[in-house]
Amino acid sequence: MLSVISGFLSIVYNETRRLIKSFLISYVWFAVLVLISTYALFAEKYVDLSIDGALMAFKYVDNPMTDVLSYIVSFAATSSSEVMSGNVPTLVFPVSIGVIFFILVPLMLSLTFIGNQIIKKASTTIAGEDEKKTLFIMASSPQTRQSIYIGKFIGLILLTIPMIIFFYFITDRVFTSLFSPAYNVGILVMKLLFINAVLFASAGMFVSVLFKNEKKASWAGTRIVTVAATLTSIWIMIPFIDFMLNLTNNSMDFLIYLEKLTWLSPFTLGLMAVYNPSVFAGYFNILIAASVILFLIGMVTFIKQDLEY
């Protein structure tokens, strides 16, 4: 029993050590992206005031872009007299808009970056060893295939811990310094980034057992993140599209179906959960369920797979 446990821990350790060497540059880029995007937030002034949503009704109230558009319309209406008199109005953002900027830029960048990096590594972890014929030797050891799969999975998740902790402290700093009147979403963001890493690690390892070729597996994995990010970008822009179509009196019926399609992206569910913390638990549970299903399907497929020597 002790040898089995030590063998499992050895798999986790070796997998983490093998991957972390190529992951060091990812930590640097992640820190740079987060610091630049959050630094931009500190360049603006935020005050605790409400947005006048009575000037124009927007249909998609659960979308952060709705509040941005409402603020733009409200600001344009209230500052029109100053503009007509030749004065340049001072642009001051409500705290709620600052929180939205944080959700749409630093948080979205972090979700996409971590998802892309982890799925790229996960999609090649088994396919790469299978292609090199080293997986057969590992599977011939006293370790079961379940322990091999789980050990590699844990090794992948450990890679993301430094980025998650780093972003948590950045989030706490931003909400303490800039958005103190708002609810601090630091813990929610940490949970979201973690389940995001688990989900894409599960998806990547499932892709990895489906492909014998490392390059094809990596390509398929990164395409999953690209599709997810694209769907979420569309979701963010839906209120703006609705606004433009409303001005031109064009049909907007298709947007309802388009919005539902964007919910297939875990990034969309994540941003919705942080934007509206009251629904966080529900969306978080959906991401957990998706992660568990992908993980189990991938592990069962790996267990039943024939390995070539």
N, C-alpha and C positions, 0 to 999 in steps of 0.2 A: 504493500500500500504506500509506504514511504517513497519507494522508488518511482511509483506512478506519479505521485504528487511532485516530486523533484523533477521528473521528466517533463511534466506539464509546465512547471515554472520555468524550466530551461527553454521550452518552446516560446513562451511569452517573452523571456529575456532576450533570446537570440533574434526573435522577430523584431522587437523594438529596437535593439542595437543595430540590426541590419538596415532598418528603414530610416532611423533618425539621422544617419549620416547624410542621406539625400534630402532630408527634411529641414536641415538647418537653414538653408536659403529661404525656405518657405516661411520660417519664423521671422526672418528679417523683413521680407516683403509684407507680411501680415502687419507687423508693427508699424512699418512706414505708411501703409494704406490707412490704418486706423488712426494714427496720429495726425496725418494730413487732413483726413475727413473730419475729425473732431476739432482740430485747430480752427477749421473754417467756421465752426459753430460759435467759437469764442470771438469771432470778428464782428458779430452782430449784438444788438442790445435787445433784451427780452423783458417784458413787463407782464404783470399778472392782470390781464384784462380779457374780457369775453369777446367773441366774434359775433357780429350782428348777422344772423343767418336769415333774417326776414326779407332781405332785399331780393334774394333769388333762392327758390327751393331747388335742392338737388336730390336726385332719386337715390343715389348710392351713398347712403349716410354712413355705412360701415367701412368706407374707403378713406384713407388719410388725405388723398388728393381732393376730396370734397371740401374738407376744412380749408385747404390751401386756396381753392377757388373762391370759397366764401369770403375768406380774408381779402383776397385780391379785389373782389367786387365791392366789399365793404370799404376798403381803403380808397378805392377809386371814387366811390360816391362821397365819402366824407372829406376828401382832400381836393375835390374838383374846384371848389371856390378859391382855394389857395393857388392852384395851378392857373386859374383864369386871371388872378391878380398878379401873376408873375413870380410868385413865391414857390420855392422848391420845398415840398413837405418833407418832414423828417420821418424816415422809415423806421418804425419800431415794431418788432414782432411780438405777438402774444406768446406766452410760455408754451401754450398748446401747439403753436406752429413750430416752435423750436424743437419740441419733442418729436413732431412729425418729421422734421428735417433729420433728426437723429435716426429715426426708424428707417427712412427712405434711403439714407446714404451710408453712414457707418455700419448700421446693423445689416442692411442688405448686402453691402460689400463683404462683411464678415461671414454671413451665411453662405454666400456664393463661393468665397475663397476657400473656406474650410471644406465645404461640400465638394468642390472641385479637386482639392488636394487629396482628401481622404479617399475619394472614389477612384482617383487615378492610381493610388497605391494599392487599394483593395482589389481592384479589377485585375491586377497583375500578380498578386501575391501567390495565387495558386496556379494560374495559367503560366506564369513565368517558370515556376519550378517544374510544372508538368512538361513544358516545352524543353527544359534542360534535362529532363529525366531524373531529377533529384527528388521529386515527390514520391516516387515509388520506393526509394530507399527509406524515406521518412515514414511512409505508411507501413513499411516492413518492420519498424521498430516496435517495442512493447506498447507504445502509445496507441490508443484507439484513434480512429478517424475523427470521432467527435472531439476528442481532446486536441487533436491537431488543428481542427477548424476553429474551435473556441479559443485556443491559444493564439492563433494568428489574428483572430478578431480582437481579442483584448490588447494585443500588441499594437494594432492599428488605432484603437481608441486612446491608448496612452499617449500617442503622438499629438493628439489634439488638446490635451489637458493644459499645457502651457499657454496656448492661444486663448482658450476659454477663460482661464484665470486672468490673463492680461486684459482681455476685453471687459471682464466683469469690473476690474478696478477702474478702467477708463470710464465705463458707464456710471459707476458710483461717483466718480469725480465730476462728470458732466452734470449729473442731476443734483449733486450737492452744491456746486458752484453756480450753475446757470439756471437750472430748472427746479430750484428748491420748493416752489409752491406745488409742483406736480408730484404725482406718485412715483417713487423711485422704482424703476423696473429692473434694477440690477440683478436680483435673484431670478426674475422671470427670464431675462436675457441669458443668464448662465444656464438655466435649465433648457432653454430653447437651443442654444448652441450645442449643448451636449447631446440632446436627442437628434439634432440635425447630423452630428457626427456619427451617431449610432445608426441612423437611417441610411446614410450614404455608404457607410462601411458595410452594412448588410446588403445593400443593393450592389455594391462593387464586388463583394465576395461571391454573390450569386452569379454575376456576370462572369467572374473569374472561373467558375466551375463549368460554365457553358462553352468557353472558348479554349482551344488548345494552343492558340497563338497569342503571345503577349501583346503585340501591337494591336491586333484586332480587339482584344479585351479592353485595352486602354482606350481605344477609339470609342468603343461602345459605352464605356463608363463615362467619359467626358461629355458625350452627346446627351446623356441623361441630365447632367447638370445644366447644359446649354438649353435644353428644352424647358426645364424647370424655371431657369432664370428668365427666359423669354416669356413664358406664361405669366410670371409675376410682374414683369415689366408692362405687359398688356393690361393686367389687373390694375396697376397703379394709374395707368392712363385712361381707364374707362370713364371716370367722371369728366375728364377733359374732352374726350370724344363725344360724350353725351352733351356737354355744354356747347360744343361746336355744331353738332347736328341740330340741337335745339334752336340755335341762332339762324340756321339755314332752312329750318322747317323740314328736315329730312327724317325718314323713319328711323326710330331707335329701338325697334322691337328685338333686333338681333343681339343687342348688347346684353340682354338677360341671359341668353344662352352662352355668349362669349364669357361672361363673368363666371358662370358655373364651370366652364371649361378650365378657367384659370385656377379654380380651387384644387385641381389635380396636382398643382405644384406645392411641395412642402414649404417652399419659401413664402407662398401666398398665405398659407395657414399660419405660419410663424409670425408674419408681419401683422396679420389680423389679430392674433392672440396678444401681441404686445401692444398694439394700438388700442385694444379694448380688453384690459386685464380681466374683466368680469367673465369673459368667455375663454380665458386662457386654458383652464382645466380641460374643457371639452376638446379643443383643438390639439392640446398636448397629448391627450389620450388617443386621438386618431393617429398621431405621429408614432406613438408607442406601439399601437396595434400594427401599423404598417411595417415598423422596424422588426417586430417579432415575427410576423408572417414571412418577410423576406429572409430573415436570418434562418428560420426553420426550413424553408424551402431550399435555400442554398446548402444547408448542412445535410439534409436528407439526400439531395442530389449528389453531393460529394461522397457520402457514405456508400451510395449505390453505384458510384461511377467505377468503371474498370480503368485501372492505371496500367500504362504500358512502360516496359523497361527498355 
